[in-house]
Amino acid sequence: MTTNVTFQITPATRMANVSYAIRDLAVVADQIASQGHEILYLNIGDPCKFDFPTPPHMIEAVERAMRNGINGYGDSLGERSAVKAIRARAEANGFKNIQGIMVGMGSGEVIDNCLAALLNPGDNVLTPCPDYPLYGAVIGKIGAQPNSYFLDEENGWQPDLEDLASRINPRTKAILLINPNNPTGAVYSRETLERVADLARKHNLLILADEIYDHLVLDEECKHLSIATLAPDVPVITFNGLSKAYLAPGWRIGWAIATGPAEALHDYLEAVYRMLRARLSAPHPFMYAIAPALEGPQDHIEVARAKLRARRDVTVQWAAHAPNVSLVAPKGAFYAFPKLDINEDDKQFVTGLVQQKHVLCVNGSGFGQRPGTHHMRIVFLPQEDVLKQAYGKISEFITERYGK
Ligand SMILES: Cc1ncc(COP(=O)(O)O)c(C=O)c1O
C-alpha cells in the first residue's frame, strides 16, 4: 500500500536535551562492522560481553523462581527477601536511619523515578562534569536542568568543591555524586564526602549517591566510603544494583536506599512510591537473585577485581608512553578518561579512530568536560591482549594524525 504522508509526528521539544553518546557512537561502529571489519569495543560498560560470567548461584535462584511460578508481577517496591537482604547489607556497612528501600528495573529506572518525584520544571540538580549521561537525559526529560559542577582532573578527579558550592541557587534540589566514578574511575576521599555533606546540610539539599561500582575499588590502600554512612542526619538516596559487581546487567535489577531524618524524607518517598506503584514492579523472578547475590558466595568479586587491576595497569602503562595522552590512574570501576592533547573536537577524533583503526571509544564531550579540554572514555573490561592491540592502534592513529 502506498501512503502520502503530509504530516509528521513531532517529538516533544524537551527531547532536544536528551542524548546518549555511548550508544550514538555504536551506530558508526555498526556501519563499519557491516563492511566486514572487526571492531575492538572499548565503549560499553557491560562485563558480560567479556570474561566476567554471571555467578551460577544467582542464575539458579532465578531459574528456581521461574519454575516455582514466580512469573506474575512482584511487589512494587521490591520482593520481600530482596528488600530484607539489601537492608541487612546496608546496615552491616554502617547505614543508619534507613527510611525506605526501592527495587527497580536497573538502578537506571530507580534513578529516573527518584528524579521525577523530586523535580519541577526549572529546578536543578548539581551534576558532575564529566557525568554519566543517564542523569542529564532524565533531568532534561523532566524539563529540569543539570547544574554541572566540575570534577578536578588536577586533583585526581575529585569534585571541585568551590565550584560546586558556587553553583547552588534557590532552584537547586540535590547534589549528585557518582563514587566510584564513571567515566573517570575516581574514588572519593573522606574529606571530599564530608565537605559535600556539609554543603547539603547548610542548604537543605538531598544527596543522590550513585554507588553502583562500590565493590570495584582496585587499589588495596583505597577504601570506598558511602556518604550515607558519614552523614546519617542528611537525606541521602544511595543507588546500587546487580549490573556491575554482580555481573548481571541484562537482568535489569537495581535499587535505592533512602537514609536520613524520617520527617525530611516522608512526603518525597511517598511520591517515589506512587511512581513505583504506577509502573507495577521490577522483573519478579530476577528479584529472587538479590538475596543470594548479597548473602551468598562473593568470590567472583575478588576474581573480577584482580582481572580489572591487571587491565587497569596495562591502560596506565600505555597512557604513560602514548603520544598526546595523559591519564589520572583510575582507582575504581572499569573506566579510564585520558586527556588528549589534540587540536580537534574529540568526537571527530573517536569517529576517525573507529573508521580508520576499528577501535571504538567514546568522546569526552559525550560526558562533558572543561571547555578547551579533550578526552576519551576507555572501558578496560577486555582482556589484556585485546587492550594492548587496541592501545597500539590508538597510538598509531595519533602519530599518523598529529606526527611525533
Ligand atoms: C554510574 C552509573 N549509574 C547507573 C548505571 C545504570 O546501571 P543499571 O544497569 O543498574 O541501570 C550505570 C551503567 O553503566 C552507571 O555507570
The ligand as an ORCA input file, in Angstrom:
! r2SCAN-3c Opt
* xyz 0 1
  C      27.258      5.467     37.160
  C      26.184      4.557     36.643
  N      24.975      4.593     37.214
  C      23.973      3.832     36.792
  C      24.143      2.955     35.727
  C      22.956      2.159     35.258
  O      23.030      0.884     35.749
  P      21.794     -0.115     35.770
  O      22.181     -1.243     34.878
  O      21.666     -0.547     37.207
  O      20.593      0.621     35.278
  C      25.398      2.859     35.102
  C      25.602      1.971     33.949
  O      26.622      1.946     33.297
  C      26.440      3.692     35.569
  O      27.657      3.679     35.023
*
